[in-house]
Amino acid sequence: MIEVENLTKRYTDRTAVKGISFSVRKGEIIGFLGPNGAGKSTTLRMLTGYLQPTEGSIRVGGVDAVRDSIGARRFIGYLPESVPLYREMRVVEYLRYRARLKDVPRSQVASRVDHVLGLANIGDVKQRIIGQLSKGYRSRVGLADALVADPPLLVLDEPTAGLDPNQIRQVRDLIRSLAGEKTIMLSTHILPEVESTCSRVLIINKGQLVGEGPPHALRGAETGGHIFVLEVRGEASAIEARVGAQPGVRRVLGSDTLEAGTGPGEAPLQRVRFEVEQATVVEALSLELARAGHALRELHREQTSLEDVFASLTTREHVESAEPTPVATEAS
């Protein structure tokens, strides 16, 4: 649905986007992440024809979006971060007007407007003047506008900004319900929203693509291995030595004492973090600890959050030629 090659945008005093390339398949929901000033909105504006790139190519639905911007826009429903609305119009009037601008057949305008009023959950304010609505309602009017022509591709820049928790959940459910039916590119700072909604993530920093892949695969790639947490009774030095000596354990990351022994002869309870090459190593390790007489209370894999990955990728220094974290498939 989207093919981007060597996309670059230069201004007089800076380069906002530096030669990024990526593709988005039909039916995917893509999370597009990056800190403020990273180049997210500039990239989305180029994708949707609001800005011309300095270099590179963009194809949307097979159409060259640089040479034929109008043709490419017919595939796109765009919700910018700052929603441009005609504040003096009533909601239903605005959506009918926008439907006609987007070449929705006259006979379908009323039904399409009614449909998107329901999808965006704004039917209760359809006769209200837009300028009198709260920011949250105005955002949802913008979302209805993006949907009114039933485009195959939605580009949503901070679609939940200004919404309350219930409204955020409604928008999230709407995006999920469109999976497979529409291709969606979602820019947001709410990382749990991305983890629960998106099948793949693109992370941009300082104009460069620094991470790409499914959220779970990015988490695994960033840690570089499998990290487990062990809670077991014994002396810290003995536990660390036994864990570190187990074949397949890369390193012991540290330990701390959770509680002293509470009864006669009872060993203290230790928490130990360690990294292994393969998750199956922990099976042999748990048997070895049991044979040595160490009482095992808990053993679980430590989950790296998408927030941890985002922080790592967007705070480390990247050279100009940096390649994105190489995570390409679900099998990674």
C-alpha positions in Angstrom: 0.0 0.0 0.0 2.9 2.4 0.8 6.4 2.2 -0.7 8.9 4.8 0.5 12.5 5.0 -0.8 15.3 7.3 0.4 12.8 9.9 1.5 14.5 13.2 2.5 13.3 16.7 3.4 15.8 19.5 3.8 15.1 23.0 4.9 17.5 26.0 4.7 19.0 25.4 8.1 18.4 21.7 8.8 17.5 18.3 7.4 14.3 17.1 9.0 14.1 13.6 7.3 17.3 11.8 6.2 16.9 9.2 3.5 14.4 6.8 5.2 12.9 3.8 3.4 10.1 1.5 4.5 7.0 -0.2 3.1 3.5 -0.8 4.5 1.5 -3.8 3.4 -2.2 -3.7 2.7 -4.2 -4.3 5.9 -1.4 -3.5 8.3 -1.7 -1.2 11.3 1.7 0.5 11.7 2.8 2.5 14.7 5.0 5.4 13.7 7.0 6.6 16.8 9.6 9.1 17.6 10.3 11.9 20.1 9.2 15.5 19.4 11.2 16.9 16.5 12.2 13.5 15.2 10.6 14.0 11.8 7.3 12.1 12.2 4.9 14.8 11.2 7.2 15.9 8.3 7.2 12.3 7.0 3.4 12.0 7.3 2.9 15.4 5.5 5.1 14.1 2.6 3.1 10.9 2.5 -0.1 12.7 2.3 1.0 15.3 -0.3 1.1 18.3 2.0 4.9 18.6 1.6 7.1 17.9 -1.4 10.2 15.8 -0.5 13.6 17.1 -1.4 14.7 13.6 -2.5 13.2 10.1 -2.7 10.1 8.4 -3.9 6.7 7.7 -2.4 4.1 5.3 -3.9 0.6 5.0 -2.4 -1.6 2.3 -3.9 0.7 2.0 -6.8 0.5 5.8 -7.6 3.6 8.0 -7.6 2.6 10.4 -4.8 5.4 12.9 -5.8 4.3 13.3 -9.4 0.6 12.7 -9.0 -0.3 14.0 -5.5 -4.0 14.3 -6.2 -4.2 10.7 -7.5 -2.4 9.4 -4.4 -4.6 11.4 -2.0 -7.7 9.6 -3.3 -6.4 6.5 -1.4 -5.8 8.4 1.9 -7.8 9.6 4.8 -5.6 12.0 6.8 -6.1 13.2 10.4 -3.3 15.8 11.1 -2.2 16.5 14.6 -3.8 20.0 14.6 -7.2 19.3 13.0 -8.1 22.0 10.6 -11.9 22.5 10.8 -14.3 25.1 9.7 -15.3 26.2 13.2 -18.4 28.2 12.1 -20.1 25.1 10.5 -22.2 22.5 12.1 -20.7 19.1 12.4 -23.1 17.4 9.9 -22.8 20.3 7.5 -19.0 20.1 7.6 -18.9 16.3 7.0 -21.3 16.6 4.1 -19.2 19.4 2.6 -16.0 17.3 3.0 -17.7 14.3 1.5 -18.5 16.2 -1.6 -15.0 17.6 -1.8 -13.7 14.1 -1.7 -15.9 13.0 -4.6 -18.3 10.8 -2.6 -21.3 10.3 -5.0 -24.1 12.6 -4.1 -26.5 9.7 -3.5 -24.1 8.2 -0.9 -23.2 11.4 1.0 -26.0 11.1 3.6 -25.4 7.4 4.4 -21.6 7.9 4.6 -22.0 10.9 6.9 -24.4 8.9 9.2 -22.0 6.0 9.2 -18.9 8.0 10.3 -20.9 9.9 12.9 -21.5 6.6 14.5 -17.9 5.3 14.0 -16.5 8.4 15.7 -19.3 8.5 18.3 -20.3 12.1 17.6 -23.9 11.6 16.6 -25.0 13.5 19.8 -23.3 16.7 18.6 -24.0 16.5 14.9 -26.1 19.7 14.9 -23.6 21.6 17.1 -21.4 24.3 15.7 -17.8 23.0 15.6 -16.2 26.0 17.3 -18.4 25.4 20.4 -17.1 21.8 20.8 -14.4 20.6 23.2 -11.0 19.6 21.8 -11.8 16.0 22.2 -15.0 16.3 20.1 -13.2 18.3 17.5 -10.6 15.6 17.2 -13.3 13.0 16.6 -14.9 15.3 14.0 -11.5 15.2 12.3 -11.5 11.4 12.5 -14.9 11.2 11.0 -13.7 13.5 8.2 -10.7 11.1 7.5 -13.2 8.2 7.2 -16.0 9.8 5.3 -14.8 8.9 1.8 -14.1 5.3 2.9 -10.4 5.4 1.9 -8.3 2.2 2.0 -5.4 4.0 3.8 -5.7 6.0 7.0 -2.9 8.3 8.2 -3.6 9.3 11.8 -1.3 11.8 13.6 -2.0 11.7 17.3 -5.7 10.7 16.9 -6.3 10.5 20.7 -4.7 13.8 21.7 -7.1 15.7 24.0 -9.5 12.7 24.5 -10.5 11.4 27.9 -9.7 7.7 28.8 -13.1 6.4 27.7 -12.8 8.2 24.4 -9.3 6.9 23.9 -10.6 3.4 24.4 -13.3 4.0 21.8 -10.9 5.3 19.2 -8.5 2.4 20.0 -11.4 -0.1 19.5 -12.3 1.6 16.2 -8.8 1.3 14.9 -8.6 -2.4 15.9 -12.0 -3.0 14.2 -10.6 -1.7 10.9 -7.6 -4.1 10.9 -7.4 -6.0 7.7 -10.1 -3.9 6.1 -8.0 -0.7 6.0 -4.3 0.0 6.1 -3.5 2.4 9.0 -0.4 4.4 9.8 -0.7 5.7 13.4 1.6 8.3 15.0 1.2 8.6 18.8 3.1 9.1 22.0 1.0 6.6 23.9 3.1 3.5 23.7 0.6 1.1 25.4 -1.8 2.1 22.7 0.7 1.0 20.0 1.4 -2.3 21.7 -2.3 -3.1 22.0 -3.2 -1.9 18.5 -0.3 -2.2 16.0 1.1 -5.2 14.2 4.4 -3.4 13.4 6.3 -0.4 14.6 8.6 2.1 12.9 10.7 4.3 15.2 12.3 7.5 13.9 14.9 9.6 15.6 16.7 12.7 14.3 15.2 12.1 10.9 16.5 8.5 10.6 14.7 5.2 10.9 16.3 3.5 14.0 13.9 0.6 14.7 11.4 -1.5 12.7 9.5 -4.7 13.4 6.6 -6.2 15.4 6.5 -4.8 19.0 7.4 -8.2 20.6 10.3 -8.8 18.2 11.7 -5.3 18.8 11.6 -6.0 22.5 13.6 -9.2 22.0 16.1 -7.6 19.6 16.8 -4.7 22.0 17.7 -6.9 24.9 19.9 -9.1 22.6 18.9 -12.2 24.5 16.4 -13.7 27.0 16.4 -12.2 30.5 15.0 -14.2 33.4 14.3 -13.5 37.0 14.8 -16.2 39.6 13.6 -16.2 43.2 15.3 -19.0 45.2 16.6 -19.7 48.7 20.3 -19.9 49.3 23.4 -17.7 49.8 23.7 -15.1 47.1 27.3 -16.0 46.2 26.4 -19.7 45.9 23.3 -19.0 43.8 25.1 -16.6 41.5 28.0 -19.1 41.0 25.6 -22.0 40.2 23.6 -19.9 37.8 26.6 -18.5 36.1 28.2 -21.9 35.6 25.1 -23.3 33.9 25.7 -24.0 30.2 23.8 -21.5 28.0 23.8 -18.7 30.6 25.5 -15.7 29.1 25.8 -13.7 32.3 24.4 -13.0 35.7 23.1 -9.4 35.8 22.8 -9.1 39.5 21.1 -10.2 42.7 19.5 -8.9 45.8 18.2 -10.4 49.0 14.4 -10.3 49.3 14.1 -11.7 52.9 16.3 -13.3 55.5 15.6 -16.9 56.6 12.6 -16.9 58.9 13.1 -20.2 60.6 15.9 -22.3 62.0 18.3 -23.3 59.2 16.2 -21.6 56.5 18.3 -19.8 53.8 17.6 -16.3 52.7 15.5 -15.6 49.6 17.4 -14.2 46.7 16.3 -12.6 43.5 18.7 -13.2 40.6 18.5 -11.7 37.1 20.4 -13.5 34.3 20.6 -13.6 30.6 20.5 -16.9 28.5 21.1 -17.7 24.9 17.9 -19.8 24.6 14.9 -19.9 26.8 15.1 -23.7 27.1 18.3 -23.2 29.2 16.1 -22.4 32.3 14.6 -25.9 32.3 18.0 -27.5 33.0 18.9 -24.7 35.4 15.7 -25.2 37.6 16.5 -29.0 37.8 20.1 -28.3 38.8 19.0 -25.9 41.5 16.5 -28.4 42.9 19.2 -31.2 42.9 21.4 -28.8 44.9 18.7 -28.3 47.5 17.7 -24.8 46.7 14.0 -24.1 47.2 12.7 -22.4 44.1 9.8 -19.9 44.6 9.6 -18.3 41.2 11.1 -18.2 37.7 9.9 -16.0 35.0 11.0 -14.1 31.9 11.5 -10.4 32.3 9.4 -8.5 29.7 11.1 -5.5 28.1 8.4 -2.9 27.4 8.1 -1.0 24.2 8.7 2.1 26.3 12.2 0.7 27.2 12.9 0.0 23.5 11.8 3.5 22.5 13.9 5.2 25.2 17.0 3.1 24.2 16.7 3.7 20.5 15.9 7.5 20.7 18.5 8.4 23.4 21.6 6.6 22.1 23.8 8.3 19.6 23.3 7.2 16.0 25.8 7.9 13.2 24.5 9.3 9.9 24.7 5.8 8.3 23.0 4.0 11.1 20.7 1.1 10.1 17.4 0.4 11.8 17.3 -2.4 14.3 17.0 -5.4 11.9 13.7 -6.9 12.9 11.6 -7.7 9.8 9.3 -10.5 10.4 7.1 -12.1 13.0 9.5 -15.0 13.2 12.3 -12.7 14.4 
